[in-house]
Amino acid sequence: MKKVKLPTTVESLQAQLSKERKEHKAELKRLKKELDKEKLRSLANSTMIDLAEKMFNISIRKKSDAK
């Protein structure tokens, strides 16, 4: 198990917490950006399937009444 060195002064604790907070904010920003990109990709795929179904008059998606 990895041992964590705890800060001994209030200032060092505040500095560590500030650093961790910045890292968490950066990670959250990255994840939100990734989520937005994935939502856009999903919308593009759905739109592409809709257009293909109309244009080629074929059924691509599964029907809900599958046996």
PyMOL Python script that loads the backbone (N, CA, C, O; Angstrom):
from pymol import cmd

cmd.read_pdbstr("""\
ATOM      1  N   MET A   1       0.829  -1.165   0.000  1.00  0.00           N
ATOM      2  CA  MET A   1       0.000   0.000   0.000  1.00  0.00           C
ATOM      3  C   MET A   1       0.887   1.246   0.000  1.00  0.00           C
ATOM      4  O   MET A   1       1.879   1.314   0.725  1.00  0.00           O
ATOM      5  N   LYS A   2       0.524   2.208  -0.803  1.00  0.00           N
ATOM      6  CA  LYS A   2       1.316   3.421  -0.947  1.00  0.00           C
ATOM      7  C   LYS A   2       1.084   4.342   0.242  1.00  0.00           C
ATOM      8  O   LYS A   2      -0.057   4.617   0.613  1.00  0.00           O
ATOM      9  N   LYS A   3       2.172   4.813   0.833  1.00  0.00           N
ATOM     10  CA  LYS A   3       2.061   5.747   1.944  1.00  0.00           C
ATOM     11  C   LYS A   3       1.986   7.164   1.407  1.00  0.00           C
ATOM     12  O   LYS A   3       2.726   7.533   0.495  1.00  0.00           O
ATOM     13  N   VAL A   4       1.091   7.950   1.973  1.00  0.00           N
ATOM     14  CA  VAL A   4       0.915   9.329   1.555  1.00  0.00           C
ATOM     15  C   VAL A   4       1.526  10.228   2.616  1.00  0.00           C
ATOM     16  O   VAL A   4       1.235  10.101   3.805  1.00  0.00           O
ATOM     17  N   LYS A   5       2.378  11.137   2.163  1.00  0.00           N
ATOM     18  CA  LYS A   5       2.990  12.069   3.091  1.00  0.00           C
ATOM     19  C   LYS A   5       2.042  13.242   3.310  1.00  0.00           C
ATOM     20  O   LYS A   5       1.711  13.967   2.372  1.00  0.00           O
ATOM     21  N   LEU A   6       1.616  13.420   4.538  1.00  0.00           N
ATOM     22  CA  LEU A   6       0.690  14.493   4.861  1.00  0.00           C
ATOM     23  C   LEU A   6       1.449  15.774   5.162  1.00  0.00           C
ATOM     24  O   LEU A   6       2.519  15.743   5.770  1.00  0.00           O
ATOM     25  N   PRO A   7       0.893  16.905   4.732  1.00  0.00           N
ATOM     26  CA  PRO A   7       1.548  18.185   5.020  1.00  0.00           C
ATOM     27  C   PRO A   7       1.553  18.454   6.529  1.00  0.00           C
ATOM     28  O   PRO A   7       0.642  18.055   7.255  1.00  0.00           O
ATOM     29  N   THR A   8       2.593  19.133   6.967  1.00  0.00           N
ATOM     30  CA  THR A   8       2.722  19.379   8.414  1.00  0.00           C
ATOM     31  C   THR A   8       2.290  20.778   8.810  1.00  0.00           C
ATOM     32  O   THR A   8       2.017  21.033   9.982  1.00  0.00           O
ATOM     33  N   THR A   9       2.225  21.688   7.845  1.00  0.00           N
ATOM     34  CA  THR A   9       1.812  23.050   8.170  1.00  0.00           C
ATOM     35  C   THR A   9       0.511  23.391   7.454  1.00  0.00           C
ATOM     36  O   THR A   9       0.146  22.762   6.460  1.00  0.00           O
ATOM     37  N   VAL A  10      -0.165  24.379   7.967  1.00  0.00           N
ATOM     38  CA  VAL A  10      -1.423  24.816   7.379  1.00  0.00           C
ATOM     39  C   VAL A  10      -1.190  25.335   5.962  1.00  0.00           C
ATOM     40  O   VAL A  10      -1.990  25.080   5.062  1.00  0.00           O
ATOM     41  N   GLU A  11      -0.097  26.058   5.772  1.00  0.00           N
ATOM     42  CA  GLU A  11       0.196  26.622   4.458  1.00  0.00           C
ATOM     43  C   GLU A  11       0.438  25.531   3.419  1.00  0.00           C
ATOM     44  O   GLU A  11      -0.042  25.618   2.288  1.00  0.00           O
ATOM     45  N   SER A  12       1.182  24.511   3.811  1.00  0.00           N
ATOM     46  CA  SER A  12       1.453  23.431   2.860  1.00  0.00           C
ATOM     47  C   SER A  12       0.177  22.635   2.567  1.00  0.00           C
ATOM     48  O   SER A  12      -0.016  22.159   1.448  1.00  0.00           O
ATOM     49  N   LEU A  13      -0.686  22.492   3.563  1.00  0.00           N
ATOM     50  CA  LEU A  13      -1.964  21.816   3.358  1.00  0.00           C
ATOM     51  C   LEU A  13      -2.834  22.625   2.393  1.00  0.00           C
ATOM     52  O   LEU A  13      -3.453  22.064   1.489  1.00  0.00           O
ATOM     53  N   GLN A  14      -2.878  23.935   2.588  1.00  0.00           N
ATOM     54  CA  GLN A  14      -3.660  24.788   1.701  1.00  0.00           C
ATOM     55  C   GLN A  14      -3.111  24.739   0.280  1.00  0.00           C
ATOM     56  O   GLN A  14      -3.876  24.708  -0.685  1.00  0.00           O
ATOM     57  N   ALA A  15      -1.804  24.733   0.153  1.00  0.00           N
ATOM     58  CA  ALA A  15      -1.182  24.657  -1.170  1.00  0.00           C
ATOM     59  C   ALA A  15      -1.522  23.333  -1.853  1.00  0.00           C
ATOM     60  O   ALA A  15      -1.813  23.302  -3.049  1.00  0.00           O
ATOM     61  N   GLN A  16      -1.483  22.248  -1.091  1.00  0.00           N
ATOM     62  CA  GLN A  16      -1.801  20.937  -1.644  1.00  0.00           C
ATOM     63  C   GLN A  16      -3.271  20.881  -2.059  1.00  0.00           C
ATOM     64  O   GLN A  16      -3.596  20.373  -3.132  1.00  0.00           O
ATOM     65  N   LEU A  17      -4.150  21.396  -1.218  1.00  0.00           N
ATOM     66  CA  LEU A  17      -5.575  21.395  -1.544  1.00  0.00           C
ATOM     67  C   LEU A  17      -5.865  22.252  -2.772  1.00  0.00           C
ATOM     68  O   LEU A  17      -6.692  21.890  -3.609  1.00  0.00           O
ATOM     69  N   SER A  18      -5.186  23.378  -2.874  1.00  0.00           N
ATOM     70  CA  SER A  18      -5.351  24.251  -4.031  1.00  0.00           C
ATOM     71  C   SER A  18      -4.906  23.541  -5.311  1.00  0.00           C
ATOM     72  O   SER A  18      -5.570  23.624  -6.345  1.00  0.00           O
ATOM     73  N   LYS A  19      -3.781  22.847  -5.225  1.00  0.00           N
ATOM     74  CA  LYS A  19      -3.266  22.102  -6.376  1.00  0.00           C
ATOM     75  C   LYS A  19      -4.243  21.003  -6.790  1.00  0.00           C
ATOM     76  O   LYS A  19      -4.524  20.831  -7.976  1.00  0.00           O
ATOM     77  N   GLU A  20      -4.757  20.264  -5.815  1.00  0.00           N
ATOM     78  CA  GLU A  20      -5.705  19.186  -6.099  1.00  0.00           C
ATOM     79  C   GLU A  20      -6.996  19.749  -6.691  1.00  0.00           C
ATOM     80  O   GLU A  20      -7.569  19.154  -7.604  1.00  0.00           O
ATOM     81  N   ARG A  21      -7.454  20.884  -6.181  1.00  0.00           N
ATOM     82  CA  ARG A  21      -8.668  21.514  -6.691  1.00  0.00           C
ATOM     83  C   ARG A  21      -8.480  21.904  -8.159  1.00  0.00           C
ATOM     84  O   ARG A  21      -9.381  21.702  -8.973  1.00  0.00           O
ATOM     85  N   LYS A  22      -7.318  22.460  -8.500  1.00  0.00           N
ATOM     86  CA  LYS A  22      -7.034  22.828  -9.884  1.00  0.00           C
ATOM     87  C   LYS A  22      -7.007  21.593 -10.774  1.00  0.00           C
ATOM     88  O   LYS A  22      -7.520  21.614 -11.893  1.00  0.00           O
ATOM     89  N   GLU A  23      -6.410  20.521 -10.275  1.00  0.00           N
ATOM     90  CA  GLU A  23      -6.351  19.278 -11.048  1.00  0.00           C
ATOM     91  C   GLU A  23      -7.753  18.727 -11.283  1.00  0.00           C
ATOM     92  O   GLU A  23      -8.067  18.264 -12.379  1.00  0.00           O
ATOM     93  N   HIS A  24      -8.599  18.780 -10.248  1.00  0.00           N
ATOM     94  CA  HIS A  24      -9.971  18.279 -10.382  1.00  0.00           C
ATOM     95  C   HIS A  24     -10.769  19.126 -11.362  1.00  0.00           C
ATOM     96  O   HIS A  24     -11.556  18.598 -12.148  1.00  0.00           O
ATOM     97  N   LYS A  25     -10.569  20.439 -11.316  1.00  0.00           N
ATOM     98  CA  LYS A  25     -11.275  21.326 -12.250  1.00  0.00           C
ATOM     99  C   LYS A  25     -10.838  21.043 -13.682  1.00  0.00           C
ATOM    100  O   LYS A  25     -11.666  21.031 -14.593  1.00  0.00           O
ATOM    101  N   ALA A  26      -9.552  20.818 -13.885  1.00  0.00           N
ATOM    102  CA  ALA A  26      -9.043  20.513 -15.220  1.00  0.00           C
ATOM    103  C   ALA A  26      -9.605  19.185 -15.722  1.00  0.00           C
ATOM    104  O   ALA A  26      -9.979  19.064 -16.889  1.00  0.00           O
ATOM    105  N   GLU A  27      -9.664  18.198 -14.842  1.00  0.00           N
ATOM    106  CA  GLU A  27     -10.212  16.889 -15.212  1.00  0.00           C
ATOM    107  C   GLU A  27     -11.695  17.012 -15.541  1.00  0.00           C
ATOM    108  O   GLU A  27     -12.162  16.414 -16.510  1.00  0.00           O
ATOM    109  N   LEU A  28     -12.435  17.771 -14.756  1.00  0.00           N
ATOM    110  CA  LEU A  28     -13.857  17.978 -15.004  1.00  0.00           C
ATOM    111  C   LEU A  28     -14.073  18.671 -16.350  1.00  0.00           C
ATOM    112  O   LEU A  28     -14.968  18.296 -17.107  1.00  0.00           O
ATOM    113  N   LYS A  29     -13.266  19.666 -16.640  1.00  0.00           N
ATOM    114  CA  LYS A  29     -13.364  20.375 -17.911  1.00  0.00           C
ATOM    115  C   LYS A  29     -13.087  19.427 -19.079  1.00  0.00           C
ATOM    116  O   LYS A  29     -13.783  19.461 -20.094  1.00  0.00           O
ATOM    117  N   ARG A  30     -12.068  18.584 -18.925  1.00  0.00           N
ATOM    118  CA  ARG A  30     -11.732  17.613 -19.974  1.00  0.00           C
ATOM    119  C   ARG A  30     -12.869  16.622 -20.198  1.00  0.00           C
ATOM    120  O   ARG A  30     -13.213  16.299 -21.335  1.00  0.00           O
ATOM    121  N   LEU A  31     -13.443  16.148 -19.102  1.00  0.00           N
ATOM    122  CA  LEU A  31     -14.531  15.178 -19.209  1.00  0.00           C
ATOM    123  C   LEU A  31     -15.787  15.791 -19.829  1.00  0.00           C
ATOM    124  O   LEU A  31     -16.479  15.138 -20.610  1.00  0.00           O
ATOM    125  N   LYS A  32     -16.080  17.047 -19.479  1.00  0.00           N
ATOM    126  CA  LYS A  32     -17.238  17.721 -20.077  1.00  0.00           C
ATOM    127  C   LYS A  32     -17.039  17.897 -21.577  1.00  0.00           C
ATOM    128  O   LYS A  32     -17.971  17.713 -22.360  1.00  0.00           O
ATOM    129  N   LYS A  33     -15.820  18.255 -21.972  1.00  0.00           N
ATOM    130  CA  LYS A  33     -15.514  18.422 -23.387  1.00  0.00           C
ATOM    131  C   LYS A  33     -15.647  17.090 -24.121  1.00  0.00           C
ATOM    132  O   LYS A  33     -16.178  17.033 -25.230  1.00  0.00           O
ATOM    133  N   GLU A  34     -15.162  16.025 -23.493  1.00  0.00           N
ATOM    134  CA  GLU A  34     -15.256  14.696 -24.079  1.00  0.00           C
ATOM    135  C   GLU A  34     -16.719  14.264 -24.209  1.00  0.00           C
ATOM    136  O   GLU A  34     -17.101  13.656 -25.209  1.00  0.00           O
ATOM    137  N   LEU A  35     -17.533  14.578 -23.203  1.00  0.00           N
ATOM    138  CA  LEU A  35     -18.952  14.243 -23.239  1.00  0.00           C
ATOM    139  C   LEU A  35     -19.660  14.995 -24.364  1.00  0.00           C
ATOM    140  O   LEU A  35     -20.458  14.407 -25.095  1.00  0.00           O
ATOM    141  N   ASP A  36     -19.376  16.277 -24.507  1.00  0.00           N
ATOM    142  CA  ASP A  36     -19.977  17.059 -25.588  1.00  0.00           C
ATOM    143  C   ASP A  36     -19.603  16.489 -26.954  1.00  0.00           C
ATOM    144  O   ASP A  36     -20.438  16.409 -27.854  1.00  0.00           O
ATOM    145  N   LYS A  37     -18.352  16.100 -27.096  1.00  0.00           N
ATOM    146  CA  LYS A  37     -17.885  15.524 -28.355  1.00  0.00           C
ATOM    147  C   LYS A  37     -18.612  14.203 -28.643  1.00  0.00           C
ATOM    148  O   LYS A  37     -18.996  13.939 -29.782  1.00  0.00           O
ATOM    149  N   GLU A  38     -18.796  13.389 -27.620  1.00  0.00           N
ATOM    150  CA  GLU A  38     -19.475  12.101 -27.782  1.00  0.00           C
ATOM    151  C   GLU A  38     -20.956  12.299 -28.109  1.00  0.00           C
ATOM    152  O   GLU A  38     -21.519  11.548 -28.905  1.00  0.00           O
ATOM    153  N   LYS A  39     -21.586  13.298 -27.503  1.00  0.00           N
ATOM    154  CA  LYS A  39     -22.990  13.600 -27.817  1.00  0.00           C
ATOM    155  C   LYS A  39     -23.124  14.015 -29.281  1.00  0.00           C
ATOM    156  O   LYS A  39     -24.060  13.596 -29.962  1.00  0.00           O
ATOM    157  N   LEU A  40     -22.200  14.827 -29.761  1.00  0.00           N
ATOM    158  CA  LEU A  40     -22.217  15.268 -31.146  1.00  0.00           C
ATOM    159  C   LEU A  40     -22.004  14.088 -32.090  1.00  0.00           C
ATOM    160  O   LEU A  40     -22.665  13.991 -33.124  1.00  0.00           O
ATOM    161  N   ARG A  41     -21.090  13.198 -31.737  1.00  0.00           N
ATOM    162  CA  ARG A  41     -20.838  12.002 -32.558  1.00  0.00           C
ATOM    163  C   ARG A  41     -22.081  11.115 -32.628  1.00  0.00           C
ATOM    164  O   ARG A  41     -22.419  10.592 -33.690  1.00  0.00           O
ATOM    165  N   SER A  42     -22.753  10.953 -31.494  1.00  0.00           N
ATOM    166  CA  SER A  42     -23.961  10.144 -31.438  1.00  0.00           C
ATOM    167  C   SER A  42     -25.068  10.754 -32.298  1.00  0.00           C
ATOM    168  O   SER A  42     -25.773  10.037 -33.008  1.00  0.00           O
ATOM    169  N   LEU A  43     -25.220  12.072 -32.233  1.00  0.00           N
ATOM    170  CA  LEU A  43     -26.219  12.757 -33.054  1.00  0.00           C
ATOM    171  C   LEU A  43     -25.900  12.593 -34.536  1.00  0.00           C
ATOM    172  O   LEU A  43     -26.801  12.373 -35.344  1.00  0.00           O
ATOM    173  N   ALA A  44     -24.635  12.698 -34.893  1.00  0.00           N
ATOM    174  CA  ALA A  44     -24.235  12.528 -36.293  1.00  0.00           C
ATOM    175  C   ALA A  44     -24.536  11.109 -36.778  1.00  0.00           C
ATOM    176  O   ALA A  44     -25.017  10.924 -37.896  1.00  0.00           O
ATOM    177  N   ASN A  45     -24.256  10.122 -35.953  1.00  0.00           N
ATOM    178  CA  ASN A  45     -24.541   8.727 -36.331  1.00  0.00           C
ATOM    179  C   ASN A  45     -26.039   8.506 -36.505  1.00  0.00           C
ATOM    180  O   ASN A  45     -26.469   7.863 -37.463  1.00  0.00           O
ATOM    181  N   SER A  46     -26.824   9.033 -35.590  1.00  0.00           N
ATOM    182  CA  SER A  46     -28.269   8.880 -35.668  1.00  0.00           C
ATOM    183  C   SER A  46     -28.823   9.552 -36.920  1.00  0.00           C
ATOM    184  O   SER A  46     -29.678   8.992 -37.607  1.00  0.00           O
ATOM    185  N   THR A  47     -28.333  10.752 -37.212  1.00  0.00           N
ATOM    186  CA  THR A  47     -28.768  11.473 -38.403  1.00  0.00           C
ATOM    187  C   THR A  47     -28.382  10.717 -39.665  1.00  0.00           C
ATOM    188  O   THR A  47     -29.163  10.649 -40.614  1.00  0.00           O
ATOM    189  N   MET A  48     -27.176  10.145 -39.681  1.00  0.00           N
ATOM    190  CA  MET A  48     -26.717   9.386 -40.833  1.00  0.00           C
ATOM    191  C   MET A  48     -27.614   8.168 -41.060  1.00  0.00           C
ATOM    192  O   MET A  48     -27.951   7.856 -42.202  1.00  0.00           O
ATOM    193  N   ILE A  49     -27.998   7.488 -40.000  1.00  0.00           N
ATOM    194  CA  ILE A  49     -28.874   6.325 -40.127  1.00  0.00           C
ATOM    195  C   ILE A  49     -30.251   6.743 -40.633  1.00  0.00           C
ATOM    196  O   ILE A  49     -30.824   6.078 -41.496  1.00  0.00           O
ATOM    197  N   ASP A  50     -30.784   7.846 -40.098  1.00  0.00           N
ATOM    198  CA  ASP A  50     -32.087   8.344 -40.556  1.00  0.00           C
ATOM    199  C   ASP A  50     -32.068   8.647 -42.046  1.00  0.00           C
ATOM    200  O   ASP A  50     -32.985   8.271 -42.777  1.00  0.00           O
ATOM    201  N   LEU A  51     -31.015   9.331 -42.493  1.00  0.00           N
ATOM    202  CA  LEU A  51     -30.906   9.676 -43.919  1.00  0.00           C
ATOM    203  C   LEU A  51     -30.757   8.434 -44.790  1.00  0.00           C
ATOM    204  O   LEU A  51     -31.347   8.349 -45.868  1.00  0.00           O
ATOM    205  N   ALA A  52     -29.971   7.476 -44.322  1.00  0.00           N
ATOM    206  CA  ALA A  52     -29.777   6.245 -45.092  1.00  0.00           C
ATOM    207  C   ALA A  52     -31.089   5.468 -45.189  1.00  0.00           C
ATOM    208  O   ALA A  52     -31.394   4.910 -46.243  1.00  0.00           O
ATOM    209  N   GLU A  53     -31.860   5.423 -44.119  1.00  0.00           N
ATOM    210  CA  GLU A  53     -33.142   4.719 -44.149  1.00  0.00           C
ATOM    211  C   GLU A  53     -34.101   5.369 -45.144  1.00  0.00           C
ATOM    212  O   GLU A  53     -34.810   4.677 -45.875  1.00  0.00           O
ATOM    213  N   LYS A  54     -34.118   6.694 -45.166  1.00  0.00           N
ATOM    214  CA  LYS A  54     -34.996   7.398 -46.110  1.00  0.00           C
ATOM    215  C   LYS A  54     -34.494   7.251 -47.547  1.00  0.00           C
ATOM    216  O   LYS A  54     -35.264   6.926 -48.450  1.00  0.00           O
ATOM    217  N   MET A  55     -33.219   7.488 -47.746  1.00  0.00           N
ATOM    218  CA  MET A  55     -32.661   7.524 -49.092  1.00  0.00           C
ATOM    219  C   MET A  55     -32.713   6.159 -49.775  1.00  0.00           C
ATOM    220  O   MET A  55     -33.067   6.067 -50.950  1.00  0.00           O
ATOM    221  N   PHE A  56     -32.363   5.105 -49.050  1.00  0.00           N
ATOM    222  CA  PHE A  56     -32.289   3.780 -49.644  1.00  0.00           C
ATOM    223  C   PHE A  56     -33.505   2.910 -49.326  1.00  0.00           C
ATOM    224  O   PHE A  56     -33.585   1.756 -49.749  1.00  0.00           O
ATOM    225  N   ASN A  57     -34.448   3.480 -48.575  1.00  0.00           N
ATOM    226  CA  ASN A  57     -35.699   2.794 -48.234  1.00  0.00           C
ATOM    227  C   ASN A  57     -35.432   1.417 -47.615  1.00  0.00           C
ATOM    228  O   ASN A  57     -36.029   0.415 -48.008  1.00  0.00           O
ATOM    229  N   ILE A  58     -34.526   1.395 -46.645  1.00  0.00           N
ATOM    230  CA  ILE A  58     -34.214   0.155 -45.933  1.00  0.00           C
ATOM    231  C   ILE A  58     -34.320   0.408 -44.437  1.00  0.00           C
ATOM    232  O   ILE A  58     -34.216   1.544 -43.973  1.00  0.00           O
ATOM    233  N   SER A  59     -34.527  -0.660 -43.698  1.00  0.00           N
ATOM    234  CA  SER A  59     -34.616  -0.561 -42.250  1.00  0.00           C
ATOM    235  C   SER A  59     -33.268  -0.947 -41.642  1.00  0.00           C
ATOM    236  O   SER A  59     -32.798  -2.070 -41.823  1.00  0.00           O
ATOM    237  N   ILE A  60     -32.665  -0.033 -40.939  1.00  0.00           N
ATOM    238  CA  ILE A  60     -31.358  -0.299 -40.345  1.00  0.00           C
ATOM    239  C   ILE A  60     -31.502  -0.601 -38.850  1.00  0.00           C
ATOM    240  O   ILE A  60     -30.876  -1.522 -38.326  1.00  0.00           O
ATOM    241  N   ARG A  61     -32.318   0.175 -38.193  1.00  0.00           N
ATOM    242  CA  ARG A  61     -32.524  -0.015 -36.747  1.00  0.00           C
ATOM    243  C   ARG A  61     -33.417  -1.220 -36.492  1.00  0.00           C
ATOM    244  O   ARG A  61     -34.265  -1.567 -37.314  1.00  0.00           O
ATOM    245  N   LYS A  62     -33.214  -1.848 -35.347  1.00  0.00           N
ATOM    246  CA  LYS A  62     -34.061  -2.966 -34.973  1.00  0.00           C
ATOM    247  C   LYS A  62     -35.450  -2.468 -34.630  1.00  0.00           C
ATOM    248  O   LYS A  62     -35.610  -1.366 -34.105  1.00  0.00           O
ATOM    249  N   LYS A  63     -36.425  -3.255 -34.917  1.00  0.00           N
ATOM    250  CA  LYS A  63     -37.801  -2.919 -34.573  1.00  0.00           C
ATOM    251  C   LYS A  63     -38.063  -3.329 -33.133  1.00  0.00           C
ATOM    252  O   LYS A  63     -37.450  -4.274 -32.637  1.00  0.00           O
ATOM    253  N   SER A  64     -38.952  -2.640 -32.465  1.00  0.00           N
ATOM    254  CA  SER A  64     -39.239  -2.925 -31.059  1.00  0.00           C
ATOM    255  C   SER A  64     -40.020  -4.213 -30.864  1.00  0.00           C
ATOM    256  O   SER A  64     -40.058  -4.737 -29.751  1.00  0.00           O
ATOM    257  N   ASP A  65     -40.640  -4.737 -31.901  1.00  0.00           N
ATOM    258  CA  ASP A  65     -41.433  -5.957 -31.767  1.00  0.00           C
ATOM    259  C   ASP A  65     -40.628  -7.209 -32.119  1.00  0.00           C
ATOM    260  O   ASP A  65     -41.172  -8.168 -32.665  1.00  0.00           O
ATOM    261  N   ALA A  66     -39.338  -7.195 -31.806  1.00  0.00           N
ATOM    262  CA  ALA A  66     -38.494  -8.351 -32.070  1.00  0.00           C
ATOM    263  C   ALA A  66     -38.923  -9.512 -31.192  1.00  0.00           C
ATOM    264  O   ALA A  66     -39.352  -9.314 -30.055  1.00  0.00           O
ATOM    265  N   LYS A  67     -38.805 -10.730 -31.722  1.00  0.00           N
ATOM    266  CA  LYS A  67     -39.265 -11.920 -30.996  1.00  0.00           C
ATOM    267  C   LYS A  67     -38.163 -12.542 -30.185  1.00  0.00           C
ATOM    268  O   LYS A  67     -38.383 -13.550 -29.515  1.00  0.00           O
TER     269      LYS A  67
END
""", "prot")
cmd.dss("prot")
cmd.show_as("cartoon", "prot")
cmd.util.cbc("prot")
cmd.orient("prot")
